[in-house]
Each structure stands twice: as structure tokens, then as C-alpha cells.
Amino acid sequence: MASALHHAELDITPAVGVATATEFQAFIQLYKTLPNLRLILEGKGDRIPWPQEPSAKYASLKNKGLPRNKLFK
């Protein structure tokens, strides 16, 4: 249900509660700041700015360690 609400660009709070909806919105905001990891892993990321916010840096580094088939499904 929450997925359907999100894809319809509606508030997911009624489906998951305030705490979970707040955490999800924080995740979405963070996700929007991440660099294009596909370009980086393909060796084309020379001019891509690295995130300055600590959690965005962590998320980017964490994703770089994943196998390519898991990252780009």
C-alpha cells in the first residue's frame, strides 16, 4: 500500500505511521543528492562532484562496494 501511495505521489504516513514516513522522506532527500554511481564505476566519474554531507558520502562509499549486478538491477 505504501508503495502505491508513494508512486501516486501521495503521503505514505497513513499506511506506515509518522516515524517510518519521516525516515523514508529523509532517505528520499538523501538519495537525490547521491552521485551517479554507474558513471563512477564505469570510470566516467572524473567530473562528478563528491557529496559533502556525511551520510551521502557514506551511502556513496557503501554502494561502491556492492557487486555491479546488485547495484544496477
VENPEMO-V306559 format. One record per run of one state. SS is the DSSP state (helix for helix, strand for strand, loop for the rest). FROM is the first residue (numbers start at 1). LEN is the number of residues. If there is no record, write none. Layout:
# VENPEMO-V306559
SS&FROM&LEN + SS&FROM&LEN
This chain:
# VENPEMO-V306559
loop&1&1 + helix&2&6 + loop&8&5 + helix&13&4 + loop&17&1 + helix&18&16 + loop&34&3 + helix&37&5 + loop&42&12 + helix&54&11 + loop&65&3 + helix&68&4 + loop&72&2
